[in-house]
């Protein structure tokens, strides 16, 4: 799945249980954090000589060990509900891994495994024989449902995923939501 989908899923896992924006943001970013091992694509594109993306994506950030490290960092950054932040971060990282296992096949048909026990057991792969492509209809439907759920929380709790970026942006979107969406309903 895309980083945006991972972010939305992770944030939606927090809205009912975490009271503060900071903690929701930390957990939401934890759910995206496994993809840090994909940043090698920038070096690959700039240099044209390396293959860091293929060599490390789904290895370093997608392992059980990374999950412990990321969740621990999230808990350390949190100012409230630290145990819950750790648990939710650990959970959303695993949701990320599961989503990648089921919906991240390449356009060339390459079934992209996740190396969950890396580096302890580097050859252990998580795969699913029915993995669909990253641009498959299933991912579009999931994203549409996530966006719809975000609208639900905009109406119910007066927050959106945009609070991760900025409170002002969140408020501006809610103002437009009230003006255009609530007016219709």
Backbone as CSV, one residue per row, in Angstrom:
resi,resn,N_x,N_y,N_z,CA_x,CA_y,CA_z,C_x,C_y,C_z
1,UNK,0.831,-1.189,0.000,0.000,0.000,0.000,0.874,1.250,0.000
2,UNK,0.258,2.345,-0.266,0.995,3.602,-0.356,1.257,4.180,1.042
3,UNK,2.269,5.035,1.167,2.499,5.688,2.459,1.282,6.467,2.959
4,UNK,0.536,7.089,2.051,-0.669,7.813,2.454,-1.708,6.900,3.087
5,UNK,-1.864,5.713,2.519,-2.810,4.746,3.091,-2.326,4.284,4.460
6,UNK,-1.036,4.041,4.583,-0.488,3.640,5.883,-0.724,4.730,6.931
7,UNK,-0.530,5.979,6.536,-0.744,7.097,7.453,-2.203,7.177,7.889
8,UNK,-3.111,7.099,6.936,-4.536,7.170,7.260,-4.974,6.024,8.163
9,UNK,-4.566,4.816,7.835,-4.925,3.662,8.669,-4.407,3.865,10.091
10,UNK,-3.159,4.262,10.198,-2.541,4.429,11.522,-3.232,5.519,12.324
11,UNK,-3.513,6.639,11.676,-4.184,7.739,12.377,-5.582,7.320,12.817
12,UNK,-6.302,6.638,11.950,-7.655,6.202,12.298,-7.662,5.223,13.481
13,UNK,-6.571,4.508,13.670,-6.461,3.606,14.831,-6.320,4.374,16.145
14,UNK,-6.064,5.666,16.056,-5.799,6.447,17.270,-6.952,7.323,17.723
15,UNK,-7.823,7.726,16.820,-8.759,8.813,17.117,-9.738,8.509,18.240
16,UNK,-10.057,7.274,18.436,-11.006,6.924,19.499,-10.337,6.685,20.847
17,UNK,-9.017,6.501,20.851,-8.359,6.095,22.103,-7.303,7.053,22.636
18,UNK,-6.763,7.915,21.790,-5.755,8.865,22.260,-6.360,10.260,22.330
19,UNK,-6.160,10.906,23.451,-6.803,12.186,23.724,-6.125,13.389,23.093
20,UNK,-4.829,13.291,22.850,-4.072,14.465,22.422,-3.535,14.315,21.006
21,UNK,-3.502,15.449,20.315,-3.009,15.495,18.944,-1.584,14.956,18.852
22,UNK,-0.734,15.336,19.775,0.666,14.906,19.727,0.782,13.389,19.691
23,UNK,0.042,12.727,20.557,0.123,11.274,20.630,-0.477,10.622,19.378
24,UNK,-1.576,11.185,18.878,-2.153,10.654,17.633,-1.154,10.791,16.487
25,UNK,-0.480,11.927,16.440,0.510,12.171,15.394,1.676,11.204,15.494
26,UNK,2.166,11.004,16.703,3.302,10.100,16.911,2.947,8.685,16.457
27,UNK,1.775,8.212,16.824,1.373,6.863,16.431,1.145,6.796,14.917
28,UNK,0.509,7.814,14.353,0.282,7.821,12.905,1.607,7.767,12.145
29,UNK,2.570,8.537,12.596,3.882,8.517,11.945,4.606,7.194,12.177
30,UNK,4.352,6.564,13.308,4.919,5.233,13.561,4.416,4.235,12.524
31,UNK,3.172,4.376,12.141,2.602,3.488,11.138,3.198,3.678,9.757
32,UNK,3.771,4.829,9.502,4.469,5.094,8.238,5.963,4.795,8.335
33,UNK,6.483,4.784,9.545,7.925,4.676,9.768,8.594,3.464,9.113
34,UNK,7.932,2.311,9.008,8.628,1.205,8.342,9.103,1.538,6.930
35,UNK,8.443,2.466,6.270,8.844,2.826,4.906,10.082,3.702,4.854
36,UNK,10.672,3.999,5.994,11.928,4.749,5.990,13.002,3.966,5.242
37,UNK,12.853,2.645,5.236,13.837,1.831,4.513,13.666,1.948,2.996
38,UNK,12.661,2.678,2.560,12.469,2.901,1.130,13.053,4.207,0.626
39,UNK,13.640,4.997,1.535,14.197,6.289,1.126,15.409,6.159,0.210
40,UNK,15.936,4.961,0.125,17.046,4.732,-0.802,16.674,5.025,-2.240
41,UNK,15.382,5.062,-2.525,14.932,5.350,-3.884,15.372,6.747,-4.331
42,UNK,15.503,7.658,-3.386,15.946,9.020,-3.717,17.387,8.991,-4.209
43,UNK,18.239,8.282,-3.475,19.644,8.150,-3.881,19.729,7.423,-5.219
44,UNK,18.915,6.368,-5.372,18.909,5.611,-6.631,18.562,6.505,-7.817
45,UNK,17.536,7.335,-7.664,17.097,8.214,-8.756,18.136,9.293,-9.055
46,UNK,18.724,9.852,-8.000,19.703,10.929,-8.190,21.009,10.422,-8.798
47,UNK,21.463,9.272,-8.316,22.753,8.777,-8.790,22.635,7.957,-10.068
48,UNK,21.568,7.216,-10.186,21.420,6.319,-11.326,22.353,5.129,-11.269
49,UNK,23.099,5.023,-10.166,24.104,3.963,-10.053,23.827,2.961,-8.935
50,UNK,22.948,3.329,-8.020,22.721,2.472,-6.850,21.393,1.731,-6.973
51,UNK,21.210,0.789,-6.064,19.974,0.013,-6.021,19.540,-0.171,-4.562
52,UNK,19.632,0.916,-3.767,19.309,0.841,-2.348,17.848,0.497,-2.091
53,UNK,16.957,1.008,-2.928,15.532,0.757,-2.717,15.229,-0.737,-2.757
54,UNK,15.644,-1.394,-3.808,15.404,-2.840,-3.915,16.187,-3.618,-2.863
55,UNK,17.358,-3.135,-2.519,18.215,-3.869,-1.587,17.724,-3.795,-0.144
56,UNK,17.047,-2.709,0.240,16.709,-2.538,1.652,15.225,-2.371,1.975
57,UNK,14.414,-1.978,0.979,12.987,-1.783,1.278,12.334,-3.128,1.566
58,UNK,11.566,-3.167,2.633,10.907,-4.353,3.196,11.873,-5.197,4.029
59,UNK,13.068,-4.714,4.264,14.019,-5.391,5.136,14.130,-4.659,6.476
60,UNK,14.793,-3.515,6.447,15.177,-2.821,7.687,13.995,-2.324,8.500
61,UNK,13.088,-1.599,7.887,11.980,-0.993,8.629,10.797,-1.902,8.865
62,UNK,10.748,-3.030,8.198,9.583,-3.897,8.248,9.785,-5.127,9.136
63,UNK,10.771,-5.110,9.977,11.059,-6.275,10.822,10.468,-6.107,12.224
64,UNK,10.376,-7.202,12.918,9.893,-7.188,14.306,10.813,-6.330,15.170
65,UNK,12.083,-6.336,14.861,13.043,-5.554,15.643,12.821,-4.063,15.429
66,UNK,12.548,-3.680,14.200,12.234,-2.280,13.920,10.957,-1.865,14.630
67,UNK,10.002,-2.779,14.691,8.738,-2.475,15.376,8.998,-2.130,16.848
68,UNK,9.853,-2.887,17.495,10.193,-2.586,18.892,10.890,-1.231,19.014
69,UNK,11.809,-0.957,18.118,12.551,0.306,18.170,11.623,1.494,17.901
70,UNK,10.825,1.411,16.850,9.924,2.506,16.493,8.904,2.750,17.605
71,UNK,8.316,1.680,18.138,7.326,1.832,19.216,7.969,2.445,20.455
72,UNK,9.188,2.058,20.751,9.885,2.614,21.914,10.202,4.090,21.720
73,UNK,10.617,4.463,20.514,10.856,5.884,20.216,9.559,6.684,20.308
74,UNK,8.484,6.125,19.804,7.185,6.804,19.872,6.775,7.029,21.323
75,UNK,6.960,6.025,22.144,6.620,6.145,23.560,7.484,7.203,24.246
76,UNK,8.744,7.269,23.868,9.646,8.262,24.464,9.269,9.683,24.046
77,UNK,8.770,9.844,22.831,8.369,11.158,22.333,7.046,11.607,22.941
78,UNK,6.191,10.652,23.246,4.866,10.972,23.785,4.991,11.666,25.139
79,UNK,4.019,12.535,25.418,3.993,13.211,26.715,2.866,12.688,27.600
80,UNK,1.983,11.892,27.034,0.859,11.317,27.778,0.563,9.939,27.203
81,UNK,-0.100,9.118,27.974,-0.542,7.791,27.548,0.588,6.990,26.899
82,UNK,1.754,7.002,27.499,2.945,6.400,26.889,2.821,4.899,26.636
83,UNK,2.245,4.172,27.577,2.090,2.723,27.364,1.145,2.459,26.196
84,UNK,0.074,3.218,26.129,-0.879,3.062,25.044,-0.258,3.474,23.711
85,UNK,0.544,4.513,23.728,1.249,4.939,22.515,2.171,3.821,22.043
86,UNK,2.884,3.195,22.963,3.773,2.087,22.584,2.959,0.958,21.961
87,UNK,1.891,0.556,22.618,1.067,-0.549,22.116,0.448,-0.230,20.756
88,UNK,-0.106,0.959,20.626,-0.708,1.344,19.348,0.340,1.450,18.240
89,UNK,1.497,1.988,18.570,2.565,2.079,17.572,2.990,0.694,17.115
90,UNK,3.191,-0.189,18.047,3.563,-1.562,17.717,2.481,-2.207,16.849
91,UNK,1.220,-1.953,17.192,0.094,-2.495,16.440,0.048,-1.941,15.012
92,UNK,0.142,-0.614,14.858,0.011,-0.033,13.519,1.197,-0.392,12.627
93,UNK,2.340,-0.618,13.213,3.482,-1.088,12.424,3.167,-2.468,11.848
94,UNK,2.544,-3.299,12.649,2.181,-4.626,12.162,1.040,-4.573,11.147
95,UNK,0.138,-3.623,11.309,-0.890,-3.417,10.288,-0.215,-3.012,8.981
96,UNK,0.787,-2.154,9.065,1.566,-1.741,7.896,2.169,-2.965,7.204
97,UNK,2.807,-3.813,7.982,3.445,-5.012,7.425,2.407,-5.903,6.744
98,UNK,1.277,-6.112,7.403,0.220,-6.956,6.821,-0.293,-6.345,5.519
99,UNK,-0.502,-5.041,5.526,-0.963,-4.363,4.304,0.038,-4.521,3.169
100,UNK,1.322,-4.434,3.481,2.342,-4.620,2.448,2.363,-6.056,1.936
101,UNK,2.141,-7.005,2.814,2.131,-8.406,2.397,0.950,-8.691,1.471
102,UNK,-0.199,-8.061,1.725,-1.370,-8.370,0.903,-1.526,-7.468,-0.323
103,UNK,-0.944,-6.268,-0.303,-1.228,-5.354,-1.405,-0.076,-4.541,-1.925
104,UNK,1.072,-5.151,-2.167,2.219,-4.370,-2.651,2.980,-5.049,-3.792
105,UNK,2.298,-5.881,-4.560,2.977,-6.538,-5.679,3.366,-5.488,-6.708
106,UNK,4.489,-5.691,-7.338,4.961,-4.768,-8.358,4.194,-4.913,-9.656
107,UNK,4.254,-3.884,-10.514,3.546,-3.947,-11.797,4.086,-5.037,-12.720
108,UNK,5.305,-5.476,-12.440,5.902,-6.549,-13.244,5.512,-7.933,-12.740
109,UNK,4.645,-7.972,-11.698,4.214,-9.256,-11.142,5.091,-9.777,-10.023
110,UNK,6.149,-9.018,-9.687,7.043,-9.461,-8.607,6.301,-9.408,-7.279
111,UNK,6.215,-10.542,-6.620,5.566,-10.612,-5.311,6.592,-10.182,-4.273
112,UNK,6.388,-8.987,-3.724,7.366,-8.365,-2.862,7.244,-8.879,-1.438
113,UNK,8.202,-9.687,-0.985,8.128,-10.226,0.371,8.556,-9.203,1.418
114,UNK,8.162,-9.456,2.650,8.601,-8.673,3.799,9.522,-9.571,4.620
115,UNK,10.686,-9.041,4.959,11.682,-9.808,5.714,11.517,-9.491,7.201
116,UNK,10.544,-10.140,7.788,10.070,-9.829,9.135,11.088,-10.124,10.229
117,UNK,11.925,-11.096,10.061,12.906,-11.452,11.100,14.319,-10.970,10.760
118,UNK,14.427,-10.073,9.810,15.713,-9.514,9.440,16.257,-8.664,10.588
119,UNK,17.495,-8.695,10.956,18.631,-9.403,10.381,18.902,-10.766,11.038
120,UNK,18.113,-11.130,12.048,18.364,-12.391,12.749,18.254,-13.589,11.809
121,UNK,17.176,-13.655,11.058,16.991,-14.714,10.064,16.723,-14.009,8.732
122,UNK,17.784,-13.642,8.006,17.637,-12.787,6.832,16.845,-13.401,5.673
123,UNK,16.720,-14.701,5.632,16.020,-15.338,4.522,14.545,-15.598,4.803
124,UNK,14.092,-15.303,6.011,12.689,-15.534,6.346,11.826,-14.467,5.690
125,UNK,10.884,-14.907,4.860,10.035,-13.976,4.111,8.577,-14.174,4.474
126,UNK,7.859,-13.048,4.608,6.404,-13.092,4.705,5.850,-12.786,3.326
127,UNK,5.074,-13.707,2.801,4.443,-13.504,1.503,3.035,-14.076,1.550
128,UNK,2.254,-13.682,0.573,0.893,-14.197,0.408,0.698,-14.428,-1.078
129,UNK,0.299,-15.636,-1.436,0.233,-15.983,-2.852,-0.773,-15.152,-3.641
130,UNK,-1.721,-14.523,-2.955,-2.741,-13.724,-3.634,-2.460,-12.224,-3.563
131,UNK,-1.240,-11.876,-3.238,-0.875,-10.460,-3.128,-1.280,-9.712,-4.400
132,UNK,-1.986,-8.576,-4.201,-2.392,-7.800,-5.367,-1.422,-6.653,-5.587
133,UNK,-1.480,-6.103,-6.785,-0.562,-5.031,-7.162,-0.854,-3.747,-6.389
134,UNK,0.168,-2.949,-6.256,0.045,-1.685,-5.536,-1.036,-0.798,-6.145
135,UNK,-1.203,-0.846,-7.448,-2.218,-0.013,-8.110,-3.493,-0.805,-8.430
136,UNK,-3.749,-1.877,-7.705,-4.946,-2.699,-7.925,-6.190,-2.018,-7.364
137,UNK,-7.342,-2.421,-7.847,-8.603,-1.816,-7.434,-8.828,-1.934,-5.928
138,UNK,-8.335,-3.021,-5.323,-8.533,-3.214,-3.888,-7.927,-2.066,-3.081
139,UNK,-6.747,-1.621,-3.479,-6.108,-0.514,-2.764,-6.876,0.787,-2.966
140,UNK,-7.470,0.971,-4.133,-8.290,2.164,-4.371,-9.557,2.145,-3.504
141,UNK,-10.170,0.987,-3.401,-11.375,0.866,-2.569,-11.023,1.111,-1.099
142,UNK,-9.923,0.523,-0.642,-9.491,0.729,0.746,-9.227,2.211,0.996
143,UNK,-8.544,2.873,0.070,-8.247,4.298,0.239,-9.530,5.120,0.270
144,UNK,-10.481,4.804,-0.581,-11.762,5.527,-0.573,-12.474,5.348,0.768
145,UNK,-12.447,4.146,1.312,-13.059,3.894,2.628,-12.334,4.672,3.725
146,UNK,-11.010,4.735,3.640,-10.233,5.483,4.633,-10.563,6.975,4.568
147,UNK,-10.672,7.508,3.381,-11.015,8.926,3.226,-12.432,9.184,3.731
148,UNK,-13.348,8.278,3.424,-14.714,8.403,3.933,-14.756,8.374,5.451
149,UNK,-13.970,7.507,6.042,-13.906,7.435,7.508,-13.317,8.718,8.076
150,UNK,-12.358,9.300,7.366,-11.790,10.580,7.780,-12.875,11.659,7.796
151,UNK,-13.758,11.667,6.804,-14.878,12.613,6.789,-15.806,12.378,7.988
152,UNK,-16.000,11.130,8.334,-16.825,10.805,9.500,-16.244,11.458,10.758
153,UNK,-14.928,11.327,10.953,-14.301,11.931,12.133,-14.245,13.452,12.043
154,UNK,-14.209,13.980,10.836,-14.297,15.433,10.684,-15.627,15.921,11.233
155,UNK,-16.667,15.180,10.964,-18.001,15.552,11.431,-18.190,15.239,12.914
156,UNK,-17.764,14.071,13.334,-18.016,13.604,14.700,-17.114,14.270,15.746
157,UNK,-15.805,14.276,15.480,-14.841,14.732,16.486,-14.141,16.045,16.135
158,UNK,-14.439,16.586,14.946,-13.850,17.848,14.507,-12.328,17.758,14.345
159,UNK,-11.865,16.596,13.875,-10.452,16.428,13.551,-10.346,15.675,12.229
160,UNK,-9.246,15.915,11.537,-8.952,15.201,10.299,-7.506,14.732,10.352
161,UNK,-7.145,13.919,9.398,-5.763,13.446,9.281,-4.796,14.612,9.146
162,UNK,-5.274,15.742,8.680,-4.409,16.896,8.463,-3.865,17.484,9.754
163,UNK,-4.424,17.066,10.907,-3.868,17.526,12.176,-2.442,17.031,12.358
164,UNK,-2.075,15.972,11.661,-0.709,15.454,11.717,0.261,16.496,11.175
165,UNK,-0.176,17.249,10.179,0.669,18.271,9.550,0.593,19.594,10.307
166,UNK,-0.651,20.048,10.591,-0.819,21.370,11.186,-2.224,21.541,11.749
167,UNK,-2.331,22.126,12.920,-3.643,22.437,13.497,-4.374,23.470,12.641
168,UNK,-3.649,24.445,12.115,-4.271,25.469,11.280,-4.846,24.864,10.002
169,UNK,-4.126,23.951,9.406,-4.615,23.279,8.208,-5.859,22.455,8.532
170,UNK,-5.824,21.740,9.645,-6.977,20.964,10.098,-8.192,21.883,10.271
171,UNK,-7.989,23.014,10.941,-9.093,23.956,11.175,-9.627,24.552,9.874
172,UNK,-8.730,24.854,8.946,-9.158,25.411,7.658,-10.007,24.403,6.886
173,UNK,-9.599,23.147,6.916,-10.372,22.110,6.229,-11.720,21.918,6.905
174,UNK,-11.759,21.986,8.222,-13.035,21.851,8.932,-13.968,23.021,8.621
175,UNK,-13.406,24.209,8.453,-14.215,25.369,8.070,-14.833,25.142,6.687
176,UNK,-14.038,24.659,5.747,-14.568,24.351,4.417,-15.571,23.201,4.484
177,UNK,-15.290,22.214,5.317,-16.214,21.083,5.501,-17.576,21.596,5.972
178,UNK,-17.545,22.481,6.968,-18.797,23.050,7.474,-19.525,23.853,6.398
179,UNK,-18.775,24.614,5.630,-19.367,25.485,4.631,-19.977,24.706,3.466
180,UNK,-19.281,23.663,2.997,-19.716,22.987,1.783,-20.381,21.630,2.012
181,UNK,-19.891,20.845,2.953,-20.405,19.494,3.144,-21.593,19.489,4.104
182,UNK,-21.456,20.108,5.246,-22.552,20.123,6.202,-23.766,20.888,5.671
183,UNK,-23.497,21.898,4.859,-24.579,22.696,4.273,-25.472,21.810,3.410
184,UNK,-24.845,20.880,2.674,-25.597,19.970,1.804,-26.379,18.955,2.625
185,UNK,-25.748,18.438,3.652,-26.382,17.400,4.485,-27.383,18.030,5.382
